[in-house]
Amino acid sequence: MAAPGGVRARLWDGPVRLFHWLLVGLVAFCWWSSGDHLNWHRWAGYAVIGLVLFRIYWGFAGGGAARFSSFVKGPRATLAYLATLGSRARSETPGHNPLGALSILALLATLVAQVVTGLFAIDIDAFEGGPLSDRVSFELGRQIAEWHELSFRVLQALVVLHLLAIVFYAVWKRTDLIGAMVTGKRRFAVDPALDRAPMWRFVLGAALAAAIAWIASKGFRF
Amino acid sequence: MASTTSRGARLAIAAAIGAVIGGAAVAGVALAHDDPMPKNPSPATRAAYVRHENFEKLGKTFKGLNDELRKGSPDVAVVKSSTQTMLSLANSLPTWFPRGSGVEARPMSEAKADIWTDAAGFTAAASALQVQVSKLNQAAASGDIAAVKAQVRPTGGACKGCHDKYRQEKKS
């Protein structure tokens, strides 16, 4: 099936794309609401908890390119990929390449740090705070709020790197990553024929993630 | 082909290194935190440090009140003593800002110069806090927990109103 111009093949499944674009919207909203709308900020944060939990789950239960095992590689494979980075050949990796995998892991880890610190953080006015802020002292809650801000700076840096990588792939490697994340399809020399996870796994993961996010919003109290 | 290859790779590596250095710089600034009061401080410097302690106490008390109110059945005695402490702090707050006790007295101070250049505005903001905390204390004194719960938001709003105008965040 190696047609001359390649084939448009399925790459990202619906859950991955939905996760990605909801996360983009929510992170932007969290940034905006962090100043004067901490009540909305909190709710958006709970939604991010649900999304991140779902993506971690999907990294094990999802199919094809969503699985961690399909894209997380050791140092040797990463260095080997790094050596090919300068080549202008189109990217043929069906999903995250070994370098992109590091970016994904860093983004997820930073998001985890972001939501965990958010649960305990307290605002300078000692009024708005995360649902677990009553478990820590004012000083510690303030310290955690500073970490919350620091981890957001790290997140911003990672997002900038992510965007630079997209531009690099578009310009240097003539590979359209944004279109693939919108339509789910990308051009490959040969269809990688990725497998897809059954619907029930998505429903189960989404329900579990939503339930845990809801419990977190209650400060894990019943 | 070799030269174009290394150019592309260098571009990507430079971007990655830039992001790491940027992150590390932010982390370094944020970790330099300790700022003890110097020996033999001037009155203005002492005022800047004492003010910080007073605000810590005010925040701590307000947080304690909010934590208490979040419980199923808040302890009225805790609520009352919290609002009394807040009221006496709010009432003395205007005396915490002697002229010259801003960043010139303590570089880490978060007090903006506008506190003194816009003294009328600052006094009005401090009075607004006193009004809200006084209402809060009255509600607590009457033992009406629902009324206290209704009054904490405008009280927090008064804190924020002043912070937005007269406080500058120090990232350290």
Boltz contact constraints between the chains, C-beta under 6 A:
constraints:
  - contact:
      token1: [A, 85]
      token2: [B, 9]
      max_distance: 6.0
  - contact:
      token1: [A, 85]
      token2: [B, 12]
      max_distance: 6.0
  - contact:
      token1: [A, 86]
      token2: [B, 5]
      max_distance: 6.0
  - contact:
      token1: [A, 86]
      token2: [B, 6]
      max_distance: 6.0
  - contact:
      token1: [A, 86]
      token2: [B, 8]
      max_distance: 6.0
  - contact:
      token1: [A, 86]
      token2: [B, 9]
      max_distance: 6.0
  - contact:
      token1: [A, 124]
      token2: [B, 163]
      max_distance: 6.0
  - contact:
      token1: [A, 125]
      token2: [B, 156]
      max_distance: 6.0
  - contact:
      token1: [A, 125]
      token2: [B, 159]
      max_distance: 6.0
  - contact:
      token1: [A, 125]
      token2: [B, 160]
      max_distance: 6.0
  - contact:
      token1: [A, 126]
      token2: [B, 59]
      max_distance: 6.0
  - contact:
      token1: [A, 126]
      token2: [B, 62]
      max_distance: 6.0
  - contact:
      token1: [A, 126]
      token2: [B, 63]
      max_distance: 6.0
  - contact:
      token1: [A, 127]
      token2: [B, 156]
      max_distance: 6.0
  - contact:
      token1: [A, 134]
      token2: [B, 67]
      max_distance: 6.0
  - contact:
      token1: [A, 134]
      token2: [B, 70]
      max_distance: 6.0
  - contact:
      token1: [A, 138]
      token2: [B, 59]
      max_distance: 6.0
  - contact:
      token1: [A, 138]
      token2: [B, 60]
      max_distance: 6.0
  - contact:
      token1: [A, 138]
      token2: [B, 63]
      max_distance: 6.0
  - contact:
      token1: [A, 150]
      token2: [B, 30]
      max_distance: 6.0
  - contact:
      token1: [A, 153]
      token2: [B, 26]
      max_distance: 6.0
  - contact:
      token1: [A, 154]
      token2: [B, 23]
      max_distance: 6.0
  - contact:
      token1: [A, 157]
      token2: [B, 19]
      max_distance: 6.0
  - contact:
      token1: [A, 157]
      token2: [B, 22]
      max_distance: 6.0
  - contact:
      token1: [A, 157]
      token2: [B, 23]
      max_distance: 6.0
  - contact:
      token1: [A, 161]
      token2: [B, 19]
      max_distance: 6.0
  - contact:
      token1: [A, 164]
      token2: [B, 15]
      max_distance: 6.0
  - contact:
      token1: [A, 168]
      token2: [B, 12]
      max_distance: 6.0
  - contact:
      token1: [A, 172]
      token2: [B, 8]
      max_distance: 6.0
